[in-house]
Amino acid sequence: MSFPFLQSYLGLGSGLQTKNAAIGGAGATRGCFGGGQTGAFSNVIDYITIATTGNAVDFGDLSVTRDRMAGVSSSTRGCFGGGFTGSHVDVIDYITIATTGNAVDFGDLTQTRNNLAGVSSSTRGCFGGGFGGSYFNIIDYITIDTTGNAVDFGDLTVARNAVGGVSSGTRGCFAGGSTGSYSNVIDYITIATTGNAVDFGDLSVTRGNIAGVSSTTRGCFGGGDTGSVSNVIDYITIATTGNAIDFGDLTVAGLAPGGVSSGTRGCFGGRYTGSYIDVIDYITIATTGNAIDFGDLTVARGNPTGVEGS
């Protein structure tokens, strides 16, 4: 199967995605998928109850219609940073996860960009990488439960976009992406500090446009683009370093899913397979095995961005 748009989508040619969220998802009950691409840019936010199965429900709208954002979360608030509207943006907006309603302006990233990834502790969210006319190694951070502009944190080991993020609450890991070619790099930061990322290891399959879901101990990376769409899920033990290990397969191969997690269960929502699809599937993070059907998003789309909380 051929995907002629992928080089521009990933920034491999003329240049031009997320992903995930908070505290290893620990204790989260609700996952929200914001924005994305339906053939047009989307402002849709919908939500699921992670511990159950079933179709997503409408939550509200983003403050700016866009795709290719990153998500970071505390237990109560989810923030969507950056993105693409036809132009690269520095917008951060936020939702209160337990309620429904439209996102509200939070502040701005340090650099206008899209195709970045997010990792979080219970208080701080970090945005890494991205593309804004060139590939960025930028990491910046916010204090999630306040509002205001992001602040410089440090740099990734490799400038790249289309990265996936997972976090334990203490450590955040940025994996894969595109540097003009696909990357297998995983690097990590200690979220409570500032400073440059450190090499962690490599993905089991070199790819970009992946989603991350995590517990406080394990991070899983699902889907992506290797030049064709991928169904790969692989995992790392976040507190150690080393290469990712095969976990299983998604129910449908695709690039640019969104990821949310409860700490026990991880859900991958939406993706692009050659067309935009509404599939949500799930895994039990502590085990290995293939993903299982969960339900459907309210709108079929690629590159939704996940945040989670209670």
C-alpha positions as CSV (number, residue, x, y, z in Angstrom):
1,M,0.0,0.0,0.0
2,S,1.3,3.4,-1.0
3,F,0.9,6.7,0.9
4,P,2.0,9.5,-1.4
5,F,1.2,12.2,1.2
6,L,3.5,10.8,3.9
7,Q,6.7,12.7,3.1
8,S,5.0,16.1,3.5
9,Y,3.0,14.9,6.5
10,L,6.1,13.8,8.4
11,G,8.4,16.6,7.3
12,L,10.5,14.3,5.1
13,G,10.2,16.5,2.1
14,S,8.6,20.0,2.2
15,G,8.1,19.6,5.9
16,L,5.5,18.8,8.1
17,Q,2.5,15.4,14.1
18,T,2.0,13.2,19.4
19,K,1.3,12.5,21.4
20,N,0.6,11.5,24.9
21,A,0.0,12.3,28.4
22,A,0.2,12.1,32.1
23,I,1.6,10.5,35.3
24,G,1.8,7.1,33.7
25,G,-1.9,7.6,33.5
26,A,-2.0,6.5,37.2
27,G,-5.5,6.7,38.6
28,A,-7.0,8.3,35.4
29,T,-10.6,7.3,34.7
30,R,-11.3,9.4,31.6
31,G,-9.4,9.8,28.3
32,C,-9.9,12.6,25.9
33,F,-8.9,12.8,22.3
34,G,-8.6,16.3,20.9
35,G,-8.3,17.6,17.3
36,G,-6.8,15.7,14.4
37,Q,-7.2,15.4,10.6
38,T,-10.4,14.2,8.8
39,G,-9.3,15.5,5.4
40,A,-9.8,18.9,7.1
41,F,-8.5,20.1,10.4
42,S,-10.7,19.1,13.4
43,N,-11.6,20.9,16.6
44,V,-13.4,17.9,18.1
45,I,-12.7,16.7,21.6
46,D,-14.3,13.5,22.6
47,Y,-13.9,11.2,25.6
48,I,-14.0,7.6,26.8
49,T,-14.2,6.0,30.2
50,I,-10.9,4.0,30.0
51,A,-11.8,1.1,32.3
52,T,-14.9,0.2,30.2
53,T,-15.4,-0.3,26.5
54,G,-17.7,1.6,24.2
55,N,-17.9,4.5,21.8
56,A,-16.5,7.9,22.6
57,V,-18.8,10.8,23.5
58,D,-18.6,14.4,22.6
59,F,-16.7,16.6,25.1
60,G,-16.4,20.0,23.4
61,D,-14.1,21.8,21.0
62,L,-10.5,23.0,21.0
63,S,-9.9,26.8,21.2
64,V,-8.1,26.5,17.8
65,T,-9.0,24.0,15.1
66,R,-5.8,22.0,14.4
67,D,-3.9,18.7,14.3
68,R,-0.4,17.5,15.2
69,M,-0.5,18.6,18.8
70,A,1.1,17.2,22.0
71,G,-0.9,16.4,25.1
72,V,0.1,16.7,28.8
73,S,-2.1,16.1,31.8
74,S,-2.4,16.3,35.6
75,S,-5.0,14.3,37.4
76,T,-7.6,17.1,36.7
77,R,-6.4,19.1,33.7
78,G,-5.4,18.2,30.1
79,C,-3.4,20.6,27.9
80,F,-3.0,20.5,24.2
81,G,0.2,22.2,22.9
82,G,1.3,23.4,19.4
83,G,-0.2,22.0,16.2
84,F,-0.9,22.8,12.6
85,T,-3.7,24.8,11.1
86,G,-2.2,25.2,7.7
87,S,0.5,27.1,9.6
88,H,2.6,26.0,12.6
89,V,1.2,27.4,15.9
90,D,2.4,27.9,19.5
91,V,-1.1,27.7,21.1
92,I,-1.6,25.8,24.4
93,D,-5.2,25.3,25.5
94,Y,-6.7,23.3,28.3
95,I,-9.7,21.4,29.5
96,T,-10.9,20.3,32.9
97,I,-11.1,16.5,32.3
98,A,-13.9,15.7,34.7
99,T,-16.3,18.2,33.1
100,T,-17.3,18.7,29.5
101,G,-16.9,21.9,27.5
102,N,-14.7,23.8,25.2
103,A,-10.9,24.2,25.7
104,V,-9.7,27.5,27.1
105,D,-6.5,29.4,26.2
106,F,-3.5,28.5,28.5
107,G,-0.5,30.3,27.0
108,D,2.1,29.7,24.3
109,L,4.9,27.3,23.6
110,T,8.5,28.7,23.4
111,Q,8.5,27.9,19.7
112,T,5.8,27.7,17.1
113,R,5.7,24.1,15.9
114,N,3.7,20.9,15.3
115,N,4.4,17.2,15.4
116,L,5.8,17.3,19.0
117,A,5.3,14.9,21.9
118,G,4.2,15.4,25.6
119,V,5.2,13.8,28.8
120,S,4.0,14.7,32.3
121,S,4.3,14.4,36.1
122,S,1.4,15.2,38.4
123,T,2.3,18.9,38.2
124,R,4.5,19.6,35.1
125,G,4.1,18.9,31.4
126,C,7.0,18.8,29.0
127,F,6.8,19.3,25.2
128,G,9.6,17.8,23.1
129,G,10.7,18.0,19.5
130,G,8.5,19.1,16.6
131,F,8.7,20.8,13.2
132,G,8.2,24.4,12.3
133,G,10.2,24.9,9.0
134,S,13.0,22.8,10.5
135,Y,13.3,19.9,12.9
136,F,13.6,21.0,16.6
137,N,15.3,19.5,19.6
138,I,13.5,21.9,21.9
139,I,12.0,20.7,25.2
140,D,9.9,23.2,27.1
141,Y,7.6,22.9,30.1
142,I,4.6,24.2,31.8
143,T,3.1,23.9,35.3
144,I,-0.2,22.2,34.3
145,D,-2.6,23.6,36.9
146,T,-1.6,27.2,36.3
147,T,-1.8,29.2,33.1
148,G,1.0,31.0,31.3
149,N,3.7,30.5,28.6
150,A,6.0,27.6,28.4
151,V,9.6,27.8,29.7
152,D,12.8,26.3,28.2
153,F,13.7,22.9,29.7
154,G,16.6,21.7,27.6
155,D,17.1,19.7,24.3
156,L,16.4,16.3,22.9
157,T,19.4,14.1,21.9
158,V,18.3,14.3,18.3
159,A,16.2,17.1,16.7
160,R,13.1,15.4,15.2
161,N,9.3,15.5,14.8
162,A,6.5,12.9,14.8
163,V,7.7,11.6,18.2
164,G,5.8,9.5,20.8
165,G,5.9,10.2,24.5
166,V,5.5,8.1,27.7
167,S,6.0,9.0,31.3
168,S,6.2,7.3,34.7
169,G,5.5,10.5,36.6
170,T,9.2,10.8,37.4
171,R,10.8,10.2,34.0
172,G,9.6,11.0,30.5
173,C,10.7,9.2,27.4
174,F,10.5,10.5,23.8
175,A,10.7,7.8,21.1
176,G,10.9,7.5,17.3
177,G,10.1,10.2,14.9
178,S,11.5,11.7,11.7
179,T,14.8,13.6,11.2
180,G,14.3,13.6,7.4
181,S,14.4,9.8,7.7
182,Y,12.7,7.6,10.3
183,S,14.2,7.4,13.7
184,N,14.5,4.6,16.3
185,V,15.9,6.9,19.0
186,I,14.5,6.8,22.6
187,D,15.7,9.5,25.0
188,Y,14.6,10.5,28.5
189,I,14.4,13.3,30.9
190,T,13.7,13.7,34.6
191,I,10.6,15.7,34.5
192,A,11.0,17.6,37.9
193,T,14.4,19.0,36.8
194,T,15.6,20.9,33.7
195,G,18.4,19.8,31.4
196,N,19.1,18.0,28.2
197,A,17.7,14.6,27.4
198,V,19.9,11.4,27.7
199,D,20.0,8.4,25.4
200,F,17.7,5.6,26.6
201,G,17.9,3.0,23.8
202,D,16.1,2.2,20.5
203,L,12.6,1.2,19.4
204,S,12.2,-2.4,18.2
205,V,11.0,-1.0,14.8
206,T,12.3,2.3,13.4
207,R,9.3,4.6,12.8
208,G,7.5,7.9,13.3
209,N,4.0,9.0,14.0
210,I,3.6,6.7,17.0
211,A,1.4,7.0,20.1
212,G,2.5,6.4,23.7
213,V,0.6,4.9,26.6
214,S,2.1,4.2,30.0
215,S,1.8,3.0,33.6
216,T,4.1,4.2,36.3
217,T,6.6,1.5,35.3
218,R,6.0,0.6,31.6
219,G,5.7,2.7,28.4
220,C,4.2,1.2,25.2
221,F,4.5,2.7,21.7
222,G,1.8,1.8,19.2
223,G,1.4,2.2,15.5
224,G,3.4,4.5,13.3
225,D,4.9,4.9,9.9
226,T,7.9,3.0,8.6
227,G,7.3,4.0,4.9
228,S,4.1,2.0,5.2
229,V,1.6,1.9,8.1
230,S,2.6,-0.2,11.1
231,N,0.6,-2.3,13.7
232,V,3.6,-2.6,16.0
233,I,3.3,-2.2,19.7
234,D,6.6,-2.3,21.7
235,Y,7.4,-1.4,25.3
236,I,10.1,-0.2,27.6
237,T,10.6,-0.3,31.4
238,I,10.7,3.5,32.0
239,A,12.9,3.5,35.1
240,T,15.7,1.6,33.3
241,T,17.4,2.1,30.0
242,G,17.6,-0.3,27.1
243,N,15.9,-1.1,23.8
244,A,12.2,-1.6,23.4
245,I,10.7,-5.1,23.2
246,D,7.8,-6.4,21.1
247,F,4.5,-6.2,22.9
248,G,2.0,-7.3,20.3
249,D,0.0,-5.7,17.5
250,L,-2.8,-3.1,17.1
251,T,-6.1,-4.3,15.8
252,V,-5.6,-2.1,12.7
253,A,-2.2,-1.0,11.3
254,G,-2.1,2.8,11.0
255,L,-0.1,5.9,11.7
256,A,-0.9,8.9,13.9
257,P,-3.2,7.4,16.6
258,G,-3.7,9.2,19.9
259,G,-3.0,7.5,23.2
260,V,-4.6,7.7,26.7
261,S,-4.0,5.5,29.7
262,S,-5.3,4.8,33.2
263,G,-2.1,3.3,34.5
264,T,-3.6,-0.2,34.0
265,R,-5.1,0.1,30.5
266,G,-3.8,2.0,27.4
267,C,-6.1,3.0,24.6
268,F,-5.1,4.0,21.0
269,G,-7.8,6.1,19.2
270,G,-8.1,7.0,15.6
271,R,-5.3,6.7,12.9
272,Y,-4.6,6.9,9.2
273,T,-4.5,3.7,7.2
274,G,-4.9,5.2,3.7
275,S,-8.1,6.6,5.0
276,Y,-9.1,8.1,8.3
277,I,-10.6,5.7,10.7
278,D,-12.5,5.9,14.1
279,V,-11.1,2.7,15.7
280,I,-10.2,2.7,19.4
281,D,-8.4,-0.4,20.7
282,Y,-6.9,-1.2,24.1
283,I,-4.1,-3.1,25.8
284,T,-3.4,-4.1,29.4
285,I,-0.1,-2.4,29.9
286,A,1.4,-4.8,32.4
287,T,1.0,-7.8,30.1
288,T,1.9,-8.4,26.5
289,G,-0.4,-9.4,23.6
290,N,-2.4,-8.0,20.8
291,A,-4.8,-5.0,21.2
292,I,-8.5,-5.6,21.5
293,D,-11.4,-3.5,20.0
294,F,-12.7,-0.9,22.5
295,G,-15.2,1.1,20.4
296,D,-15.1,4.1,18.0
297,L,-14.3,7.8,18.2
298,T,-17.2,10.3,17.5
299,V,-15.4,11.3,14.3
300,A,-13.0,9.2,12.1
301,R,-9.6,11.0,12.1
302,G,-5.9,10.7,12.2
303,N,-3.6,12.4,14.6
304,P,-5.9,13.1,17.5
305,T,-4.0,14.0,20.7
306,G,-4.7,12.2,24.0
307,V,-4.9,13.5,27.5
308,E,-6.3,11.7,30.6
309,G,-7.3,12.3,34.2
310,S,-10.2,11.9,36.6
